[in-house]
Amino acid sequence: MNNTNLNKALVNYINDPKYPLYNFELGRWYETDGQYASALSFYLRAAELSTNELLTYESVLRIAICVESIRNRVYSLKGIVLRAISLMPKRPEAYFMMARICEQNKDWHDGYAFAVIGESLITDGEEKLKTDVGYPGRYGFTFERAVTAWWIGLYDESIHLMRQLEKDNQIRQDYRNAVVSNIKNYGYLWKRHLRYDQSMYADLRMKFSGASGIKENFSQCFQDMFILMMLKGKHKGNFLEIGCGDPFFNNNTALLEKKFGWSGLSIDIDLEKIGKFNLKRESTAFCGDATKIDFDKILREDYYDYLQIDCDPAIISFQVLQRIPFETAKFAVITFEHDNFCDERKDIKERSREYLRSFGYIMVVNNIAEDRFSDFEDWWVHPDLVDKNILSRMICISDKPKKADDYIYGRI
């Protein structure tokens, strides 16, 4: 407020000092001017004098904001926000404020609980407050829940929520910066626990020839181990890898080539990645737009052990899938990335399934995920090219996302 507004607020207050809204407006001026003690007294009067529960509620929230600005009064601050919650327990703003306060003070469990409860209370018909109390909307709860979830051990949920926020174009820039920072700082730690090492051999869903000698794998979600399970640890296999990415990190064919003697053709649209791939791998790789490639011309076999389709966004993967000459070439194992968790269309998953089934492929496991939330891939086989006993033991179909390590170690 400027001085004119202050004079108006003072005149209104002098003429009617017991009118709640005049007290609130005067408190707002003092708060804006940084005079928090004075602001507190007028917000308190507004809360005490008002018979309008929404104004009382907002006055208490503004008291909390003033107390927070004074700093080092966390216990008092929580009490004030709890008072606001008790006044209007179905409004989200106070829950968000409490979740944020708890998160900033490392009260992780309390922060998580308030974030979950507050998010559940959001409706579209809420009457707006007169002032901005720092509540950004639903994504604020998502952010607080994501941060606190990490610190109470809910790593999968935390990363899932951060990924949702990363793709949300409506969030404020300060939240976006925090999301990017969080993903950078601890996202890679989350991924590492999906890696395989020899200590996990005994837990494998299905043992296969050569499994005991594998010291590490490279796939993001055990695709390489799945391929070897379905094909009994086959040596000298062949593959078509579309969207190969890095030659080793999160790569589905590196283990097959390095330890089992496989060879094949890898494709990616990123020229830099292809250059790196050709320097470090034995198999052939070339740069190209897979939606424009004539696969009839480049596929020299009528049988391949493995087909990967992993392009972004999901509609590109589906367009590539439609270009594969399934009438003339069969693939023993297919991993298709539909990215349903982030696919805005939400139709690629079902369209790809219908398409592959039309060529006789059987889905072995669906809705594979890096966590228990973000389903992004289906794994398929051709029944003519795999052992039926292995197929029956490996099938795992349900609507829920399946965390890859839960599946590969037989926990589901």
Secondary structure, 3 states (H helix, E strand, C coil): CCHHHHHHHHHHHHHCCCCHHHHHHHHHHHHHCCCHHHHHHHHHHHHHHCCCHHHHHHHHHHHHHHHHHHCCCHHHHHHHHHHHHHHCCCCCHHHHHHHHHHHHCCCHHHHHHHHHHHHHCCCCCCCCCCCCCCCCCHHHHHHHHHHHHHHCCCHHHHHHHHHHHHCCCCCCHHHHHHHHHHHHHHHHHHHHCCCCEHHHHHHCCCCCCCHHHCCECCCCCCHHHHHHHHCCCCCCCEEEEECCCCCCCCCCCHHHHHHHCCEEEEEECCHHHHHHHHHHCCCEEEECCCCCCCHHHHCCCCEEEEEEECCCCHHHHHHHHHHCCCCCCEEEEEEEECCCCCCCCCCHHHHHHHHHHCCCCEEEEEEEECCCCCEEEEEEECCCCCCHHHHHHHCECCCCCEEHHHHHCCCC
